[in-house]
Each structure stands twice: as structure tokens, then as C-alpha cells.
Amino acid sequence: MIASVFEGFWNVLLDVSLAFLPLLLIFVAFNVYSWKLPRPQLVRILRGLLTAFIGLVLFLQGANAGFIKVGGLIGNHIGRLPYNWILIPIGFLLGFVVAMAEPAIKVLNLEVEKVTGGYINNKVMLYFLSFGVALAVSLSMVRILTGISIWFFLVPGYLLAFILSRHVKPIFVALAFDSGGVVTGPMIATFMLAFAVGSSEVIEGSTPIFDGFGMIGLVAMFAIVSILTLGLLYSRSEAKGVKKHGSQQEA
């Protein structure tokens, strides 16, 4: 059993090592020739890098050994049910929960709150992104059950995104398109994609290669739209505040 859990571990270790090595070499080079950080600070940073390295190796190994298989099994089981329409609400719930737990989303939200001085609250942004991901996953289940082409979602979705972009502050446009890449992190790309493909494999009339994939594209699009919607709400709230303040001054 232990052997199956650690199957492919050395490949994961090699991949993460190759990814970390350039970062480590650049850091060391800059520290030797430019920064010359104090020893305590240097040790703290190196410990952090080591912790991140170990954590990433274990996370990716766990995703390969657990998340992908579990997602596929759950999708297979629910897809075989006579009332497999339940995939839609379950997909919504799973999408919301997985997005709430996605490490990359949390890092983005905290950075945004820090850089904007609290102007954009990280929890509000997290809920909007999670709702967008949940909606994307549930619509992916609709695609699998009905065979609707992905173009019927992508074209209107990106048109809406471009329209919203004209009515929000530039910061929200930048955040929206960054969020589209961040939400498709390791948890969503492993568990949720396996869930979609597993469902498509057992549903009559559905083809995994056409219907099972495409969910990540929908997730990215809905993340963009959700943040632009948040920006629109911010703009309207500020406009109402300015209008109310102006009315008070006139009075």
C-alpha cells in the first residue's frame, strides 16, 4: 500500500528539483554579488525555500496518488446513477470548496489586499472567485450531460468580460485576467478535471475527449468575469457614495 502511495515519487522529486534549481541559483548569485544579506535573514529565506520544496513535492505526489484517482472515482460513481443530473449541484459545491482551498488563490488574494492597502478585501475576492469556479464546474457538468458545445459558453462569456472591462477601474481588469490563470491551480486541475473526465466516461452519449475537457477553460473565463463583476460593484458603490456626499454638501 505504501509503495502505491509513493509510486512515481522520484519523477516528482526530479521535476520539482529542476523547477527550483534556477530560482535557487539566481537567488544565490544576487546575494553574493549584490544583496549580501545578513546571515540570520539568509538562513530564514533558505529554510523557507526548503519548506516550500518539500511541501510542493509532497503535494504533487499526493495529487498524483490521491486527488486524481479520487476525483475520477467520484465522477464515475455519480455518472452511473439514474439521476445523474445531480452532477450539476455536486459540481457547484465541489468547485466552490476546492477553490476556497486553492493555495494559489489565497496567495493572490492576500497580495492584492496588501498592495491595495485593504481597498480590495481578500475574503470578498475569495468568495467571488470561488463562486465563479463553482458556476464554471456546474456548467461543465451541464455540457457533459447535454453535449452542448463549449463555444456557447466561451464566446458570450468573453464578450461579457470585454464589455465589463470598459466599466471598471484598470486595477480590476488586471486582477481579473491574472485571476483567470491563478484559479486553474493544482487542486482544480487535478481533482476537478479528473471528476469531469470520470463523469464523462460513464455517461451515455458523452465523449471524454470532447466533453470531459474544457472545464479548465470555463473556470478561467468565469474567474475573469467574477472579478470584473466585483469591480463593477465597487465602481457603483463609490459612485453612490460620491453622489450622496455631494447631496449632503448641497444641503
Contacts in CASP RR format, 6 or more apart in sequence:
PFRMAT RR
TARGET T0000
AUTHOR 0000-0000-0000
METHOD contacts of the structure
MODEL  1
MIASVFEGFWNVLLDVSLAFLPLLLIFVAFNVYSWKLPRPQLVRILRGLL
TAFIGLVLFLQGANAGFIKVGGLIGNHIGRLPYNWILIPIGFLLGFVVAM
AEPAIKVLNLEVEKVTGGYINNKVMLYFLSFGVALAVSLSMVRILTGISI
WFFLVPGYLLAFILSRHVKPIFVALAFDSGGVVTGPMIATFMLAFAVGSS
EVIEGSTPIFDGFGMIGLVAMFAIVSILTLGLLYSRSEAKGVKKHGSQQE
A
4 65 0 8 1.000
5 61 0 8 1.000
5 62 0 8 1.000
5 65 0 8 1.000
6 61 0 8 1.000
6 65 0 8 1.000
7 65 0 8 1.000
8 61 0 8 1.000
8 64 0 8 1.000
9 61 0 8 1.000
12 57 0 8 1.000
12 60 0 8 1.000
12 61 0 8 1.000
12 64 0 8 1.000
13 57 0 8 1.000
15 60 0 8 1.000
16 53 0 8 1.000
16 56 0 8 1.000
16 57 0 8 1.000
16 60 0 8 1.000
17 53 0 8 1.000
20 49 0 8 1.000
20 53 0 8 1.000
23 49 0 8 1.000
24 49 0 8 1.000
27 45 0 8 1.000
27 49 0 8 1.000
31 37 0 8 1.000
31 42 0 8 1.000
37 45 0 8 1.000
59 186 0 8 1.000
60 186 0 8 1.000
63 186 0 8 1.000
63 187 0 8 1.000
63 190 0 8 1.000
63 191 0 8 1.000
64 190 0 8 1.000
67 187 0 8 1.000
67 190 0 8 1.000
67 191 0 8 1.000
67 194 0 8 1.000
68 190 0 8 1.000
68 191 0 8 1.000
68 194 0 8 1.000
69 194 0 8 1.000
70 191 0 8 1.000
70 194 0 8 1.000
71 191 0 8 1.000
71 192 0 8 1.000
71 194 0 8 1.000
71 195 0 8 1.000
71 198 0 8 1.000
72 194 0 8 1.000
72 195 0 8 1.000
72 197 0 8 1.000
72 198 0 8 1.000
72 199 0 8 1.000
74 195 0 8 1.000
75 87 0 8 1.000
75 195 0 8 1.000
75 196 0 8 1.000
75 198 0 8 1.000
75 199 0 8 1.000
75 202 0 8 1.000
76 198 0 8 1.000
76 199 0 8 1.000
76 201 0 8 1.000
76 202 0 8 1.000
78 84 0 8 1.000
78 86 0 8 1.000
78 87 0 8 1.000
78 90 0 8 1.000
78 199 0 8 1.000
79 87 0 8 1.000
79 198 0 8 1.000
79 199 0 8 1.000
79 202 0 8 1.000
79 203 0 8 1.000
80 202 0 8 1.000
84 145 0 8 1.000
84 199 0 8 1.000
84 203 0 8 1.000
85 145 0 8 1.000
87 141 0 8 1.000
87 144 0 8 1.000
87 145 0 8 1.000
87 199 0 8 1.000
88 138 0 8 1.000
88 141 0 8 1.000
88 142 0 8 1.000
88 145 0 8 1.000
89 138 0 8 1.000
90 141 0 8 1.000
91 134 0 8 1.000
91 137 0 8 1.000
91 138 0 8 1.000
91 140 0 8 1.000
91 141 0 8 1.000
91 195 0 8 1.000
92 134 0 8 1.000
92 135 0 8 1.000
92 137 0 8 1.000
92 138 0 8 1.000
93 134 0 8 1.000
94 137 0 8 1.000
94 191 0 8 1.000
94 192 0 8 1.000
94 195 0 8 1.000
95 130 0 8 1.000
95 133 0 8 1.000
95 134 0 8 1.000
95 137 0 8 1.000
95 188 0 8 1.000
95 192 0 8 1.000
96 130 0 8 1.000
96 131 0 8 1.000
96 133 0 8 1.000
96 134 0 8 1.000
98 133 0 8 1.000
98 187 0 8 1.000
98 188 0 8 1.000
98 191 0 8 1.000
98 192 0 8 1.000
99 105 0 8 1.000
99 129 0 8 1.000
99 130 0 8 1.000
99 132 0 8 1.000
99 133 0 8 1.000
99 134 0 8 1.000
99 183 0 8 1.000
99 188 0 8 1.000
100 126 0 8 1.000
100 130 0 8 1.000
101 187 0 8 1.000
102 182 0 8 1.000
102 183 0 8 1.000
102 185 0 8 1.000
102 186 0 8 1.000
102 187 0 8 1.000
102 188 0 8 1.000
103 186 0 8 1.000
103 187 0 8 1.000
104 182 0 8 1.000
104 183 0 8 1.000
104 185 0 8 1.000
104 186 0 8 1.000
105 126 0 8 1.000
105 129 0 8 1.000
105 130 0 8 1.000
105 179 0 8 1.000
105 182 0 8 1.000
105 183 0 8 1.000
106 122 0 8 1.000
106 126 0 8 1.000
108 178 0 8 1.000
108 179 0 8 1.000
108 182 0 8 1.000
109 122 0 8 1.000
109 123 0 8 1.000
109 125 0 8 1.000
109 126 0 8 1.000
109 129 0 8 1.000
110 122 0 8 1.000
112 120 0 8 1.000
112 122 0 8 1.000
112 125 0 8 1.000
112 175 0 8 1.000
113 120 0 8 1.000
113 121 0 8 1.000
113 122 0 8 1.000
113 125 0 8 1.000
116 171 0 8 1.000
120 171 0 8 1.000
120 175 0 8 1.000
120 230 0 8 1.000
120 234 0 8 1.000
124 230 0 8 1.000
125 175 0 8 1.000
125 227 0 8 1.000
125 230 0 8 1.000
128 226 0 8 1.000
128 227 0 8 1.000
128 229 0 8 1.000
128 230 0 8 1.000
129 179 0 8 1.000
129 183 0 8 1.000
129 223 0 8 1.000
129 226 0 8 1.000
129 227 0 8 1.000
131 226 0 8 1.000
132 219 0 8 1.000
132 222 0 8 1.000
132 223 0 8 1.000
132 225 0 8 1.000
132 226 0 8 1.000
133 183 0 8 1.000
133 188 0 8 1.000
133 219 0 8 1.000
133 222 0 8 1.000
133 223 0 8 1.000
135 222 0 8 1.000
136 215 0 8 1.000
136 217 0 8 1.000
136 218 0 8 1.000
136 219 0 8 1.000
136 221 0 8 1.000
136 222 0 8 1.000
136 223 0 8 1.000
137 192 0 8 1.000
137 196 0 8 1.000
137 215 0 8 1.000
137 218 0 8 1.000
137 219 0 8 1.000
139 153 0 8 1.000
139 218 0 8 1.000
140 196 0 8 1.000
140 212 0 8 1.000
140 214 0 8 1.000
140 215 0 8 1.000
140 218 0 8 1.000
141 196 0 8 1.000
141 199 0 8 1.000
142 148 0 8 1.000
143 150 0 8 1.000
143 153 0 8 1.000
143 211 0 8 1.000
143 212 0 8 1.000
144 196 0 8 1.000
144 199 0 8 1.000
144 200 0 8 1.000
144 203 0 8 1.000
144 206 0 8 1.000
144 211 0 8 1.000
144 212 0 8 1.000
145 203 0 8 1.000
145 206 0 8 1.000
147 205 0 8 1.000
147 206 0 8 1.000
147 211 0 8 1.000
150 214 0 8 1.000
150 218 0 8 1.000
153 218 0 8 1.000
153 221 0 8 1.000
154 217 0 8 1.000
154 218 0 8 1.000
154 221 0 8 1.000
157 221 0 8 1.000
157 225 0 8 1.000
158 221 0 8 1.000
158 224 0 8 1.000
160 225 0 8 1.000
161 176 0 8 1.000
161 221 0 8 1.000
161 224 0 8 1.000
161 225 0 8 1.000
161 228 0 8 1.000
164 225 0 8 1.000
164 228 0 8 1.000
164 229 0 8 1.000
164 232 0 8 1.000
165 173 0 8 1.000
165 176 0 8 1.000
165 228 0 8 1.000
167 232 0 8 1.000
167 235 0 8 1.000
168 228 0 8 1.000
168 231 0 8 1.000
168 232 0 8 1.000
168 234 0 8 1.000
168 235 0 8 1.000
169 231 0 8 1.000
169 234 0 8 1.000
169 235 0 8 1.000
172 227 0 8 1.000
172 228 0 8 1.000
172 230 0 8 1.000
172 231 0 8 1.000
172 234 0 8 1.000
173 228 0 8 1.000
175 227 0 8 1.000
176 223 0 8 1.000
176 224 0 8 1.000
176 225 0 8 1.000
176 227 0 8 1.000
176 228 0 8 1.000
177 224 0 8 1.000
179 223 0 8 1.000
179 224 0 8 1.000
179 226 0 8 1.000
179 227 0 8 1.000
180 219 0 8 1.000
180 220 0 8 1.000
180 221 0 8 1.000
180 223 0 8 1.000
180 224 0 8 1.000
181 220 0 8 1.000
181 223 0 8 1.000
182 223 0 8 1.000
183 219 0 8 1.000
183 220 0 8 1.000
183 223 0 8 1.000
184 216 0 8 1.000
184 217 0 8 1.000
184 219 0 8 1.000
184 220 0 8 1.000
188 216 0 8 1.000
188 219 0 8 1.000
189 216 0 8 1.000
192 215 0 8 1.000
192 219 0 8 1.000
193 213 0 8 1.000
193 215 0 8 1.000
193 216 0 8 1.000
196 212 0 8 1.000
196 213 0 8 1.000
196 214 0 8 1.000
196 215 0 8 1.000
197 208 0 8 1.000
197 212 0 8 1.000
197 213 0 8 1.000
198 208 0 8 1.000
198 212 0 8 1.000
199 206 0 8 1.000
199 212 0 8 1.000
200 206 0 8 1.000
200 207 0 8 1.000
200 208 0 8 1.000
200 211 0 8 1.000
200 212 0 8 1.000
201 208 0 8 1.000
206 212 0 8 1.000
END
